[in-house]
Amino acid sequence: MLTLNRLESTGSKEAVYQRICEQLDELLAGETNFIANAANTAALLFQSLKDVNWVGFYIAEGKELVLGPFQGLPACTRIPFGKGVCGTAATQLKTIVVPDVNRFSGHIACDRASQSEIVVPLLNWGTLLGVLDIDSASLNRFDEEDKEGIESVVSVFLAAQATPDLPDFGEEPTGA
């Protein structure tokens, strides 16, 4: 059985994300179930990152995102493509960092405490599987180093899914 050590959130952000990626790689080794891996990824990030109040996955289904495994308060269940930060990242197929969610036009407030957010799309050969969403109760919590770090975490997560059994979660979004 895998024994995880609580990660120290000290040192450079690069070092913290490197340790998260190493632990995630070990945690997901040999498991290809998307939901199980998403649940463990959300839990590891929630426990490892300072100053976050929500970490979770939304899974692409048709023309919307459906709530998947997460850590934090109950959340919005369905988000249409193009709506809010998650729906925008899903439509644009790129990471979005929002320093102040109150200044993001169309922000969907699932947790009123959230002040900043980062959303990374989950892409498998250009097909959208979903998004990883991380919120903080602090303004300006996420920066370019966080973007690179979370994108690295998503790469480790997706590598664990490298199997012919990868579920087909829905259609690729069209531009907004």
N, C-alpha and C positions, 0 to 999 in steps of 0.2 A: 504494500500500500504506500502511496506517495505521502511523504511528510512535507508539508509546506511550512516554511518559516515566515513569520510576519516580516514584511519588508520594511527596512528603515527608509523613511522618506527624506533622508539627508543626502547631501552631496549634490552634484549637478543634476539637472533634469534629465540630461542624456544618460547619466549613470542609473538613475531611478528607472527610467523606461527600459534600459538594457536589462536590469534585474527582473523587471516585470516580464519582459519577453522571454527571458531564460526560464523563469518559473512557469509561465504559461505554456511554453513548449513542453516542459516536463509534465505539467498537469494534463495536457491534452493528448500526450503520446499514446497512440494505439486506439484512441476513441475517434470515431468518425460521425457520431450522431450530432447533427447541427444543434438541436435544442439543448442537449446535455452540455455541449461545448460552449454554447452561448451563455448558459446559466453559470458555468464555472468561470468564464471570462468576465462576466458582469460582477460576480462576487469578488474575484481577485482584484479587479480595478477599484471597486468600491472600498475594499479594505486597504489597498495600497496607495491610493492617491489622496493627498491632503486636500481639504477644502472642496470636496464634492458632496452633493446631496442627492444625486440620482445618477445611476449608470444603467443603461439598458439597450436592448435591441428592439427594433421595429422590423418586421418581416414584410417584404413586398408580396402583395396579393392583389391581383387584378390591377386596378389603378389607384391603390391606396397602400398605406403601411399599417400593419396590424401589430399591436403590442406583443412582444415576445418576452423572454426572460429578462428580469431586471432586479435591481436593488434600490430601495428607496420607497417613498410614499407611492400609493396607488396613482396610476397615470392614465392619460388619454388612451383609449383603446384603439381608435382608428384615426389616421391622418391622411387626407387626400394628397396625392402627388401635387406639388406646387404650393402647398399650404404650410405655413410655419417654417421653422428652421429645418426640421426633418424632411418635410415634403419638398422643400426647395433643394436641399442637398440630394435627394433622390432624383429629382428632375434634372438638375444640373450635372449629376454624377461627379461631384467634387466635394471635398471637405469644406465645411463652412465654420469659421470661428466668429462668434458673436460676443464682443466685449460687454455689451449692454443690451439685453434682450428687449428692454423697454423702447429701444430705438430701432428695433427690427420690425419693419412693416409686416403686419399679419402674424406676429408671434403668437403662438398658442400657449397659454399659461396653464399647464397641468398642475404645477406647484408654484404658488405665488412667491415663494421664497427664492426661487431661481432668478439669478441676475445675469449670469453669463452662461454660454453654452458652446459646445463643439459637437459637430455631427460629421461622421465619416461614413461614406457609402461603402457597402460591401459588394464588390464587383467580382464576378467570376467570368473571365473572358468577355468582359464588356456587358454582361447581363447583371442587372441589379437584383441582388438577393434580399437586401434590406439596408438598414443603417445602424450604426452604433452611436448612441446619443449620451453625452455626459453633461450634466448641469452642475453649477456652483451657485451658492448663495452670495458669492462675492462678485463685484464688478471686475472686469478685466482679468479673470482668473486664467484664461487660456491664451497662449501666445504661439509663435512659430515653432518653438521647441516642443510645446505640447502637441501641436499639429503633427510634426514629424514623429514624435513618440507614439501617439495614438495610432497613426497610420502604420507604424511598425507593429504595434500590437494587433491591429486588424490583419496584417500580413501573416503573422503567426497563427491567428485564429483561422484564417482562410486556408492556410497550408494544411491544417489538420483536417480540413474538409475534402482534401484532394482525393476524391474517390469517384468511381463511376456512379455511385448511388446518390450523388449530391441532389437534393430535392429541387424540383422546378417550382419556385415559389410564385411565379406569375410572369406577366408581360413586362418587357422593357419599357420604361416610361418614355413618353414623347415630350418634346420641349414645351415649356409653359407658355 
